[in-house]
Amino acid sequence: MSGWTNEAEQRRGAEPPLPPELSPRRAAAATGGVPPQASHGGGPGGGYGPPSTGGGRGRGPGRRPGSRARIVKFTALGLLVALLVVSVSTYFWADSKVRREVDLSKVEDRPAGGKGTNYLIVGSDSREGLSKEQEQDLHTGAAEGKRTDSMMVLHVGDNGNTMLSFPRDSYVTIPAFTGQKSGKRYPAATHKLNRAYADGGPELLTRTIEYNTGLHIDHYAEIGFSGFVNLVDALGGVDMCLDKPLKDKASGADFPAGCQTLDGKQGLAFVRQRHQEADQDLGRMRNQQKFLSSLAHQAASPATVLNPFTLYPVIGSGLDTLIVDKDMSLWNITSMFWAMKGVTGGDGKSMTVPISTANLPTRSDGVAVKWDSTKSKQLFGQLKNDETVTVTSK
């Protein structure tokens, strides 16, 4: 019977059965190039194609298993490339705005570098970029040129970050220097610290800080009135909590007690006011440290960094008016703000250089501030060696 069947099938031209071990390609070759699926009529006109799953509907032409995974993979790759392009573009855009105008290589007789990194942060009373109306509105006065309004050294190290403020009336030795305009050589003399900036700019101020502390300044950063106001406004204001009402006619400060958001104008008034403080400049420096720490905290927060509508105005406002040294990179600037962010919490510490006399009469400079030589020397040594700071301001 089986023999009859084989003979009948051969007479009808039927194809002999294929060995089960043959692959589809080999099967196609064995049957004259026609894949087995052709007998199912899965492809158009009975040609090559996947078998029908019923109802006349298949996967559709050109769809293969795994194609969806490839689409997802290529989409993710495209997004990654786009993000990389935006990030690189942002970096170069921001880098082009940095004002690298201070040359620390011109500073004479520098001390050896210590452990950690020291940033000299200066707030100047520069009116650059302000109109006469803005000067009046911000209570800045109209003095020409610029002077130091605040000076701090931010030490970043392995044993905690320290923000150390220096009173602008500190009575210190200004080392010998060559006048920028006159070209004359001036001998070392004792004056108020802000005299160094007035006579020789950032370079002489850096040298004076180094000479009197023994600390090597690695980077310099300075911001004026206009830049400060614009930066605070770009952040949408800075949150501050006041223990008591604050009012100062000279700076324009007028704030109730409690937590509130200060805009650029209000923030400038807050960090400049001193007449209501019992210890005048010393109280003002404490307020400056609090404000800068809060500002840095908001500038480095995810709400700012991950929101391009906030990040770009902040970068533009901050870098347009931030003056730094020639070797300061964007990474250094970011590191500085990040260190400021946590200086008043965790293992950070903010303080004023230890003082022995806050009202020292002088022969030619009026009333000045005298440092506590013993405690100051110990403090500077701890910072230079990146040790845990145990010295207090009092």
C-alpha positions in Angstrom: 0.0 0.0 0.0 2.8 2.4 0.9 4.5 1.5 -2.4 1.3 2.3 -4.3 1.0 5.7 -2.6 4.5 6.7 -3.4 4.1 5.7 -7.0 0.7 7.6 -7.2 2.2 10.7 -5.7 5.2 10.7 -8.0 2.8 10.3 -11.0 0.9 13.5 -9.8 4.2 15.4 -9.6 4.2 15.6 -5.8 7.4 16.6 -4.0 9.1 14.0 -1.9 9.0 14.7 1.8 11.9 16.6 3.3 14.2 15.3 6.0 13.2 17.0 9.3 16.7 18.2 10.0 16.9 20.5 7.0 16.8 24.3 7.8 14.4 26.5 5.9 17.2 27.7 3.6 18.3 24.2 2.9 14.7 23.1 2.5 14.3 25.9 0.0 17.3 24.7 -1.9 16.1 21.1 -1.8 12.7 22.0 -3.2 14.0 24.1 -6.1 14.3 27.4 -4.2 10.7 27.5 -3.0 10.4 27.8 0.8 8.0 25.4 2.6 5.8 28.4 3.6 4.7 28.8 0.0 2.4 25.8 0.4 0.5 27.7 3.1 -0.2 30.7 0.9 1.2 33.0 3.6 2.8 35.5 1.2 1.1 37.5 -1.5 0.0 35.3 -4.3 1.2 32.2 -2.4 4.8 33.4 -2.6 7.5 33.6 0.2 6.2 35.0 3.4 5.2 34.1 7.0 2.1 31.9 7.4 -1.2 33.6 8.2 -2.3 33.7 11.8 -5.9 33.6 10.8 -8.4 36.2 9.7 -6.1 37.2 6.8 -3.9 39.3 9.2 -0.2 38.8 9.5 2.6 40.9 11.0 2.6 43.1 7.9 5.4 43.4 5.3 8.9 44.2 6.6 8.2 43.7 10.3 10.6 41.3 12.0 10.9 40.1 15.6 13.3 42.4 17.5 12.7 45.5 15.3 10.9 47.3 18.1 13.9 46.7 20.4 16.2 48.2 17.8 13.9 51.3 17.5 14.0 51.8 21.2 17.8 51.4 21.2 18.3 53.9 18.4 15.9 56.4 20.0 17.8 56.2 23.3 21.1 56.6 21.5 19.7 59.7 19.7 18.6 61.2 22.9 22.0 60.6 24.5 23.8 62.2 21.5 21.4 65.2 21.7 22.0 65.6 25.4 25.8 65.4 24.9 25.7 68.0 22.1 23.6 70.3 24.4 25.9 69.8 27.3 29.1 70.5 25.3 27.5 73.5 23.7 26.4 74.8 27.1 29.9 74.3 28.5 31.6 76.3 25.7 28.9 79.0 25.9 29.4 79.4 29.6 33.2 79.2 29.4 33.1 82.1 26.9 31.4 84.3 29.5 34.0 83.8 32.2 35.9 87.0 32.8 39.5 85.8 33.6 41.0 89.1 34.3 43.2 88.5 37.4 46.8 87.3 36.9 47.9 85.6 40.1 51.3 84.9 38.5 52.1 88.6 39.1 51.8 88.2 42.8 55.2 88.5 44.5 56.8 86.3 47.2 54.1 83.8 47.4 54.0 81.2 50.2 54.3 77.5 49.4 51.0 75.8 48.7 49.3 73.9 51.5 46.8 71.1 51.6 43.3 71.7 50.2 42.2 74.6 48.0 41.8 78.3 49.0 39.5 80.6 47.2 39.7 84.4 47.9 36.1 85.7 47.4 35.7 89.4 47.1 32.6 91.5 47.0 33.4 94.9 45.5 31.4 98.2 45.5 31.8 98.4 41.7 28.9 100.3 40.1 29.8 98.8 36.7 26.6 98.3 34.6 24.4 100.5 36.9 22.7 103.6 35.7 22.4 106.7 37.9 18.8 105.8 38.6 19.8 102.3 39.6 22.6 103.6 41.9 20.0 105.7 43.6 17.4 102.9 43.8 20.0 100.5 45.2 21.5 103.0 47.7 25.0 102.3 46.4 26.2 105.9 46.2 28.0 107.2 43.1 31.7 106.8 44.1 34.0 106.2 41.2 36.3 103.2 40.9 35.8 100.3 43.3 36.7 99.1 46.7 36.4 95.9 48.7 33.0 95.6 50.4 33.7 92.1 51.8 36.6 89.6 51.7 36.5 85.9 52.5 38.8 82.9 52.1 36.9 79.7 51.4 39.1 76.7 52.3 38.0 73.4 50.8 39.7 70.3 52.2 39.3 66.8 53.5 38.5 67.9 57.1 35.6 70.2 56.4 35.2 73.4 54.4 35.7 76.7 56.2 34.6 80.2 55.1 36.7 82.8 56.9 35.8 86.5 56.7 38.3 89.3 57.1 37.0 92.7 58.3 37.8 95.4 55.7 39.2 97.6 58.5 41.7 94.9 59.6 45.0 96.6 60.6 47.6 94.6 58.6 50.9 94.9 56.9 50.6 95.8 53.2 53.9 94.4 51.7 56.1 96.5 49.4 54.6 96.9 45.9 54.9 98.7 42.6 52.0 101.1 41.9 49.9 100.1 38.9 49.6 103.6 37.5 52.6 105.4 38.9 55.1 102.6 38.5 56.7 103.7 41.7 57.9 101.3 44.4 56.2 101.7 47.7 57.7 100.3 50.9 55.8 98.0 53.3 53.4 99.8 55.6 50.6 99.1 58.1 47.1 100.1 56.9 43.5 98.8 56.8 43.1 95.7 54.6 40.9 97.4 52.0 43.7 99.8 51.3 45.5 97.0 49.5 42.8 96.6 46.9 42.5 100.4 46.4 46.2 100.7 45.8 47.0 97.6 43.8 43.8 95.8 42.9 43.2 92.0 43.2 46.9 91.1 42.9 48.0 93.3 45.8 45.0 92.2 47.9 45.9 88.6 47.3 49.5 89.2 48.2 48.5 91.1 51.4 46.2 88.2 52.5 49.0 85.7 51.8 51.6 87.8 53.6 49.5 88.1 56.7 48.1 84.6 56.9 50.7 82.4 55.3 47.9 80.8 53.2 48.5 80.2 49.5 45.5 81.6 47.5 44.7 79.1 44.6 41.9 81.0 43.0 40.3 84.5 43.1 36.7 85.4 42.5 35.1 88.9 42.6 31.5 90.2 42.0 30.2 93.8 42.0 26.8 95.3 42.9 25.2 94.8 39.5 26.3 91.2 39.2 25.1 90.4 42.7 21.6 91.8 42.1 21.3 90.1 38.7 22.4 86.7 40.0 19.9 86.8 42.9 17.0 87.9 40.6 17.9 85.1 38.1 17.5 82.6 41.0 14.1 84.0 41.7 15.3 85.4 45.0 17.1 83.9 48.0 15.3 82.5 51.1 16.4 84.0 54.4 15.0 83.7 57.9 15.5 86.7 60.3 15.3 86.4 64.0 14.3 90.1 64.4 13.1 93.0 62.2 15.9 94.7 60.3 15.9 98.3 59.1 18.9 100.4 57.9 18.3 103.7 56.1 21.8 103.8 54.6 21.5 100.5 52.7 17.8 100.6 52.2 17.2 97.4 54.2 13.7 97.1 55.7 12.6 93.6 56.5 10.2 92.1 59.1 11.2 89.1 61.3 10.5 85.7 59.9 11.3 83.7 56.8 11.0 85.5 53.5 12.4 85.6 49.9 14.8 88.5 49.2 15.1 89.7 45.6 18.3 91.2 44.2 17.7 94.7 45.5 16.7 93.4 48.9 19.6 90.9 49.1 22.1 93.7 48.3 20.6 95.8 51.1 20.8 92.9 53.5 24.5 92.1 53.0 25.5 95.7 53.1 23.6 96.9 56.2 25.7 97.3 59.4 24.4 100.2 61.4 21.8 98.1 63.2 24.3 95.5 64.2 25.8 95.8 67.6 29.3 95.0 66.3 28.8 96.8 63.0 31.1 95.2 60.3 31.4 92.0 62.3 27.6 91.5 62.3 27.5 92.4 58.7 30.0 89.7 57.8 27.9 87.1 59.6 24.9 88.1 57.5 27.0 88.0 54.3 28.1 84.4 55.1 24.5 83.3 55.8 23.3 84.9 52.6 26.1 83.5 50.4 25.6 80.0 51.8 21.8 80.2 51.0 22.5 81.6 47.6 25.0 78.8 46.8 22.5 76.2 48.1 19.8 77.4 45.7 22.2 77.8 42.8 23.4 74.2 43.2 19.9 72.7 43.8 18.3 70.3 41.3 15.5 72.8 40.8 18.1 75.1 39.3 20.6 72.7 37.6 17.9 70.6 36.0 15.7 73.4 34.8 17.1 75.1 31.7 14.8 78.1 32.0 16.4 78.8 35.4 19.9 77.4 34.8 20.7 79.5 31.7 19.7 82.9 33.2 21.7 82.0 36.4 24.8 81.1 34.4 24.5 84.2 32.2 23.9 86.6 35.1 26.6 85.1 37.3 29.4 84.7 34.8 28.9 88.0 33.0 30.0 89.9 36.1 32.1 87.4 38.0 35.8 88.3 37.7 38.2 85.4 38.3 41.8 84.5 37.9 43.2 83.3 34.6 43.6 79.7 35.7 40.1 79.3 37.1 38.0 76.8 35.1 34.3 76.3 35.1 34.9 73.2 37.2 36.7 75.3 39.8 33.8 77.8 39.8 31.3 75.0 40.2 33.4 73.5 43.0 33.6 76.8 44.8 29.8 77.2 44.7 29.3 73.6 45.8 31.6 74.1 48.8 29.8 77.3 49.8 26.5 75.4 49.6 27.3 73.3 52.7 29.7 75.5 54.6 27.1 76.4 57.3 26.0 72.8 57.8 27.4 69.3 58.2 31.2 69.5 58.7 31.4 73.1 57.3 32.3 76.1 59.4 31.9 79.8 58.9 33.7 82.3 61.1 35.5 85.6 61.3 39.3 85.9 61.8 39.8 86.0 65.7 39.9 89.6 66.9 41.5 91.1 70.0 40.4 94.7 69.5 37.5 95.9 67.3 38.1 99.6 67.9 41.8 100.2 67.6 42.8 103.9 67.3 45.4 104.5 64.6 47.5 107.5 63.8 46.5 107.9 60.2 43.7 105.4 59.4 41.1 106.1 62.0 39.6 103.3 64.0 40.7 99.8 62.9 40.4 96.2 63.8 43.2 94.2 65.4 43.5 90.5 65.0 44.2 88.1 67.9 47.7 87.2 66.9 47.9 83.9 68.9 44.6 82.5 67.8 44.9 83.8 64.3 48.3 82.1 63.9 46.9 78.8 65.1 43.9 79.1 62.8 46.0 79.8 59.7 48.2 76.9 60.5 45.2 74.5 60.8 43.9 75.7 57.4 47.3 75.5 55.7 47.7 71.9 56.9 44.1 71.1 56.2 43.4 70.1 59.8 40.1 70.2 61.6 39.5 73.8 62.7 39.3 74.0 66.5 39.9 77.8 66.8 36.8 80.0 67.3 36.3 83.6 66.4 35.8 84.6 70.1 
